[in-house]
Amino acid sequence: MDHLDEALVRLAPTGPEYRGGLSNHGPMVAEALVRLGAAETIADWVSGYLPRLDGGPDVRGRVTDWRAALGDRRRVGDWTAYFTERLTEAPWRAVLAEWWPRLTPGLAAGATHGVIRASHAVRALAEQETPPRFTELAQALAYWAAGYVELPGRPLTSGVRTLEQAVAVLPILELAPTELIVAHLAHLRDLPEFAGVVSSLRPPTDVAADLTELTRVFAGVFLTHGRHAPIDFIHAVTAPVAVSSVLDHLPKELWRPTYDALWQVAAALYSGFAYQGTVEPLPSDDPPAPGELAGRAAETGDAHAIKLTEAALRQHTRTGDPVFLHAAARSVELLR
């Protein structure tokens, strides 16, 4: 059994959240550490993380009416049982294709950790099909389904603005956050102009390329706006990067609505958490090298710094854009 599978076995009995709503990052971090070339650190990291976590959820009943059970956080155990069974009945890609479009409108679930965790699970399973990885995909999809929550407006890009233009006119929620991310984003209902700006983005012409552009723009937003709320802004990068790594495992007709939903969530994080922040210029110096950043992130032990760095290095490999290296360096600086 390799380092990742060992970690997934140890983490499987834990719940998807702890301390009243914080997301369990364990499986995602373990997979990210493998990608950072730090697999040998996973066991010790998990040993330090496990005492924080709550036990697994109880099963209350069988999921028969999935629409009624969607977004019911009390039924995460029921959803876990459901997806565990579905993954024994059908190939995992078929289950993914069936459920991805049902869950995409609620992509903000768990402050995007539902879709991020599912994406990490898919990436691991695509490399090697093992029982712990099937278990992890079932738990990830269950978390997404139980936490399903829709944001105000309809995530459909139908305008003419570029990403930079759309971000520049996003309204700001003038309310200091006092709640968890999802609860705070619910206040966007008080910004009726938010939905219009989301729709004003021009439609993607090449979803994979436009998704990469989305990650580039919001890596920049993390650098210019995110110092006062780094964890909140990080998810506008890690969610689209995570999904971009699994697009090829989804039917192409699902790509466009997924892009639109990711843009809506990233826009919501900006509108929800930019208030009272100080805007900084983009770094002008040379960023640290990728290998150095990978080591720094692993040494922090911080879940968000590890995940952001892994995502940023992946995008830098793809694009060569130094903004991703600067974003990784900033995450380590702020979260170490």
C-alpha positions in Angstrom: 0.0 0.0 0.0 1.5 3.4 -1.0 1.7 6.5 1.1 -1.6 8.0 -0.2 -3.6 4.8 0.3 -2.3 4.4 3.8 -3.4 8.0 4.6 -6.8 7.5 3.1 -7.3 4.4 5.2 -6.5 6.3 8.3 -8.7 9.2 7.4 -11.7 7.2 6.1 -13.4 6.9 9.6 -13.4 10.7 10.1 -16.2 13.1 9.1 -16.0 15.7 6.3 -16.1 18.6 8.8 -15.0 19.3 12.3 -15.3 22.0 15.0 -18.7 23.1 13.8 -18.2 23.4 10.1 -14.5 23.5 9.2 -13.7 21.2 6.3 -11.6 18.1 6.7 -8.6 18.7 4.4 -6.9 15.5 5.2 -7.4 13.5 1.9 -6.8 16.5 -0.2 -3.6 17.4 1.5 -2.3 13.9 1.3 -2.9 13.8 -2.5 -1.3 17.2 -2.9 1.8 16.2 -0.9 2.3 13.3 -3.3 2.2 15.8 -6.2 4.7 18.1 -4.4 7.1 15.2 -4.2 6.7 15.0 -0.4 4.9 11.7 0.0 7.3 10.6 2.8 5.8 13.4 4.9 2.2 12.3 4.6 2.2 9.8 7.5 3.5 12.4 10.1 1.2 15.1 8.7 -1.8 12.8 9.1 -0.8 11.9 12.6 -0.7 15.5 13.6 -4.0 16.3 11.8 -6.2 13.4 13.0 -6.7 14.6 16.6 -8.5 17.7 15.3 -11.1 15.7 13.4 -14.6 14.4 14.3 -15.7 10.9 13.8 -17.7 9.8 10.8 -21.3 10.7 10.4 -24.2 8.4 11.3 -26.5 6.8 8.7 -30.0 8.1 9.2 -31.7 6.4 6.3 -31.5 5.4 2.7 -31.3 8.1 0.0 -34.4 7.4 -2.2 -35.4 10.9 -3.3 -32.1 12.5 -4.1 -33.6 15.9 -4.7 -35.0 16.0 -1.3 -31.8 14.9 0.3 -29.6 17.4 -1.7 -28.2 20.1 0.6 -29.2 18.3 3.8 -26.0 18.4 5.9 -27.6 16.0 8.4 -27.6 13.3 5.8 -23.9 13.2 4.8 -23.8 9.7 6.2 -26.7 8.6 4.0 -25.0 10.2 1.0 -21.8 8.3 1.8 -23.7 5.0 1.9 -25.5 5.9 -1.4 -22.3 6.7 -3.3 -20.5 3.7 -1.9 -23.2 1.6 -3.3 -23.4 3.4 -6.6 -19.6 2.9 -7.1 -20.1 -0.8 -6.8 -22.9 -0.9 -9.3 -21.3 1.2 -12.1 -17.9 2.4 -13.3 -16.7 5.4 -11.4 -16.6 7.6 -14.5 -20.3 6.7 -15.2 -21.2 7.7 -11.6 -19.2 10.9 -12.0 -20.9 11.8 -15.3 -24.3 11.1 -13.8 -23.8 13.2 -10.7 -21.5 16.0 -11.8 -24.3 18.0 -13.5 -26.6 17.5 -10.6 -24.1 18.8 -8.1 -22.5 21.6 -10.2 -25.2 24.3 -9.4 -24.2 23.8 -5.7 -20.5 24.0 -6.3 -20.1 26.4 -3.3 -20.7 23.4 -1.0 -18.4 23.3 1.9 -16.8 26.6 0.7 -15.9 24.7 -2.6 -14.3 21.9 -0.6 -16.9 19.4 -2.0 -15.8 19.9 -5.6 -12.1 20.3 -4.6 -12.1 17.0 -2.6 -14.0 15.2 -5.4 -11.5 16.4 -7.9 -8.5 15.3 -5.9 -10.2 11.9 -5.4 -10.8 11.6 -9.2 -7.2 12.4 -10.0 -6.0 9.8 -7.6 -8.4 7.2 -8.8 -7.6 7.8 -12.4 -4.0 6.9 -11.6 -4.7 3.8 -9.6 -8.0 2.1 -8.8 -7.7 0.9 -5.2 -10.3 0.4 -2.5 -9.2 3.4 -0.4 -9.5 5.6 -3.4 -13.0 4.4 -4.2 -14.0 5.1 -0.6 -12.6 8.6 -0.8 -14.5 9.4 -4.0 -17.7 8.2 -2.3 -17.0 10.4 0.7 -16.1 13.4 -1.4 -19.2 13.2 -3.5 -21.3 12.7 -0.4 -19.8 15.9 1.2 -20.6 17.8 -2.0 -24.2 16.5 -2.1 -24.9 17.1 1.6 -23.4 20.6 1.5 -25.0 21.5 -1.8 -25.8 25.3 -1.8 -26.6 27.6 -4.7 -25.5 31.2 -4.9 -27.7 34.1 -5.9 -28.3 34.4 -9.6 -28.0 32.1 -12.5 -24.4 31.1 -13.4 -24.6 31.6 -17.1 -21.9 33.7 -18.9 -23.7 35.6 -21.7 -22.1 39.0 -21.9 -19.1 40.7 -23.6 -16.7 41.5 -20.7 -13.3 39.9 -20.3 -12.5 38.4 -17.0 -10.5 41.4 -15.9 -13.3 43.7 -16.9 -15.9 41.7 -15.0 -13.8 41.4 -11.9 -13.2 45.2 -11.9 -17.0 45.9 -11.7 -18.0 43.2 -9.2 -19.9 44.8 -6.3 -18.4 44.5 -2.8 -20.5 43.3 0.1 -19.9 45.9 2.8 -20.1 43.5 5.7 -17.2 42.3 7.7 -17.2 38.4 7.8 -18.3 37.0 11.2 -19.4 33.5 9.9 -18.0 30.6 8.0 -17.5 31.2 4.2 -20.8 29.7 2.9 -22.9 31.5 5.5 -21.2 34.8 4.7 -21.7 34.3 1.0 -25.5 34.0 1.6 -25.5 37.7 2.2 -24.8 38.3 -1.5 -28.6 38.2 -1.9 -28.4 41.7 -0.6 -26.4 42.7 -3.7 -28.9 42.4 -6.6 -26.3 43.7 -9.0 -24.0 40.7 -8.3 -25.9 38.3 -10.6 -25.9 40.7 -13.5 -22.1 41.2 -13.3 -21.6 37.4 -13.2 -23.7 37.1 -16.4 -21.8 39.9 -18.1 -18.7 37.8 -18.6 -18.3 36.6 -22.1 -18.9 32.9 -22.8 -15.8 30.7 -23.0 -14.6 29.9 -26.4 -12.2 27.1 -25.3 -13.3 25.9 -21.8 -9.9 24.4 -20.9 -8.0 27.5 -21.9 -10.6 29.8 -20.4 -10.4 27.8 -17.1 -6.7 28.3 -17.1 -7.2 32.0 -17.6 -9.7 32.0 -14.7 -7.0 30.6 -12.4 -4.5 33.1 -13.6 -6.8 36.1 -13.0 -7.7 34.9 -9.5 -4.1 34.0 -8.6 -3.5 37.7 -9.3 -6.6 38.7 -7.2 -5.2 36.6 -4.3 -1.9 38.6 -4.6 -3.6 42.0 -4.9 -6.5 41.7 -2.6 -6.1 38.6 -0.4 -3.6 39.5 2.4 -6.4 40.3 4.9 -8.4 37.2 4.1 -6.0 34.7 2.5 -7.9 31.5 3.1 -11.1 33.0 1.6 -9.4 34.2 -1.6 -7.4 30.9 -1.9 -10.5 29.0 -2.8 -11.0 31.1 -5.9 -7.8 29.6 -7.2 -7.8 26.0 -5.8 -11.3 25.2 -6.9 -10.9 25.9 -10.6 -7.4 24.4 -10.7 -8.7 21.2 -9.0 -11.5 21.0 -11.6 -9.2 21.7 -14.5 -7.2 18.6 -13.6 -10.2 16.3 -14.1 -12.0 17.8 -17.1 -10.9 15.0 -19.3 -12.8 12.6 -17.1 -16.0 14.4 -17.7 -18.2 14.5 -20.8 -17.5 17.6 -22.8 -21.1 18.8 -22.6 -20.5 19.3 -18.8 -17.5 21.6 -19.3 -19.3 24.8 -20.1 -21.7 24.8 -17.1 -18.8 23.8 -14.8 -16.8 26.8 -16.0 -19.8 29.1 -15.5 -20.3 27.8 -11.9 -16.6 28.1 -11.1 -16.6 31.7 -12.3 -19.7 32.5 -10.2 -18.1 31.1 -7.1 -14.8 32.9 -7.7 -16.7 36.1 -8.2 -18.7 35.5 -5.0 -15.5 35.1 -3.0 -14.3 38.4 -4.4 -17.5 40.2 -3.7 -17.9 38.6 -0.3 -14.4 39.2 1.1 -12.8 42.2 -0.6 -14.4 44.6 1.9 -11.9 46.5 4.0 -8.9 44.9 2.2 -5.9 46.9 1.1 -5.1 46.5 -2.6 -1.5 45.8 -3.3 0.5 45.8 -6.5 1.5 42.6 -8.1 5.1 41.5 -7.1 7.7 42.8 -9.4 10.7 40.7 -8.2 11.6 37.2 -9.4 9.6 34.5 -7.6 11.2 31.5 -5.8 11.8 28.4 -7.9 9.1 25.7 -8.0 11.2 23.1 -6.1 11.9 25.6 -3.3 8.2 26.5 -3.1 7.2 22.8 -2.9 9.6 22.3 0.0 8.5 25.5 1.8 4.8 24.5 1.5 5.4 21.0 2.8 7.4 22.4 5.7 4.6 24.7 6.8 2.2 21.8 7.4 -0.6 24.2 6.7 -3.4 22.6 4.6 -4.3 25.7 2.6 -0.7 26.6 1.8 0.0 23.0 0.7 -3.0 22.9 -1.5 -2.5 26.3 -3.0 1.1 25.7 -3.7 0.4 22.3 -5.4 -2.3 24.0 -7.5 -0.1 26.9 -8.4 2.9 24.8 -9.4 0.7 22.8 -11.6 -0.6 25.9 -13.4 2.9 27.3 -13.7 4.1 24.1 -15.3 1.2 24.5 -17.8 1.6 28.2 -18.5 5.0 29.4 -17.4 3.3 32.4 -15.8 5.2 33.6 -12.7 2.0 34.9 -11.1 1.4 31.3 -9.9 4.8 31.1 -8.3 4.2 34.4 -6.6 0.8 33.2 -5.4 2.4 30.1 -3.9 5.1 32.1 -2.2 2.5 34.5 -0.7 0.4 31.6 0.6 3.4 30.2 2.4 4.3 33.7 3.8 0.8 34.3 5.1 -0.1 30.8 6.4 3.2 29.4 7.7 
